[in-house]
Amino acid sequence: MSTTSQNQYFNSSDLGIITNNNESYRYVIAIITSYRSDIATGYKPHYAVQNLLSVIQHTKGRSDTVVLLCDSYTNPSGDAQFISHFVPVTFVRPIGKHSTLLLREYPYWRRMHQQRLDYAGCLNETRRYSSKYTILLEDDTLARSDFTSLLDFVLEFKTSGILRESTVEDNRLGIIKLYMPTWMQGFAMTDDNQRVVELFQVVFVLTSLFNLIQYIVTGFWNFNNVIVGFVYFLLVTLALGRQNVLQFRWWLEYLPYDAFRLVTSRTHCSTTAILYDSQLASLLADYILDSWQPGTPIDFIIGQFMERQLFWIQCLLEPSPFTHIGRIVTVQELGN
């Protein structure tokens, strides 16, 4: 996308960008990016520009929210100059000893290490702003809804139940994962029986509706039809997959945000879109920089960090208010 075509999408007055003179914010939203291009064709997707447009459209008019871009100093995206006209841009530099520990003799380890440094550096940059929550988005992410208003609702009305379920006193909500890959959303992809129960709940509701309609139309009720309907809807639901069943919640727009639910999750996978308590985000940045785990992806390091936390709870918001559009990874360029 050329600079001319990019400008067609951006107009600060149309997008409602607000300069916040407050000393504190509710949300600091940081988009982390680095250079991406298709090695075979040379195509550059400019994910950061698309992400920024999506975020600003859904946060316009909010004086309690600040958006910034974290670009990799080692592997810059090339979009920073254009984006700097609309939001603050910072280049994340390797810190201290890490500037010389890029493991050139091990390209894969170097790529993983660079990703960790960029992520920790972006978390550190968010410390410049006093905020209650920090949202870190990878650049190949797009918002599917007015996610800040959704998060306002979730944080006010959905978190109390999660905290009551915990066996730890004085617990706090530390992380909400705002995106999970589709292959991780299936009925079988869980560390407990929660999704199995959900499967039978869906089948029970569909079977009940089917038999109710049959009774209204025909005037009689047959137990055999109940069994056949249950088996039929069980097979249909399994064929559709939980990933697609979740999408029906988007149709319930007449119930504002009630179709979304917050569930506890210990899954390590995915750093695509995550909301942090800002205090926890600071602790995580220090942990990433202090730990030395060559070859370990950043999402697993975050998972290890959360396993050490006694009072912080990790949750997942379903269905995901963000979608992943990335097809060109950042690490392929770092490996050359």
PyMOL commands that set and color helices and strands:
alter all, ss='L'
color gray80, all
select helices_A, chain A and resi 3-9+12-15+47-59+80-83+96-100+107-126+147-165+182-184+194-218+223-240+242-251+278-290+298-307+331-334
alter helices_A, ss='H'
color red, helices_A
select strands_A, chain A and resi 24-33+65-72+89-92+130-138+141-143+172-177+261-264+273-277+312-318+322-324
alter strands_A, ss='S'
color yellow, strands_A
deselect
rebuild
show_as cartoon
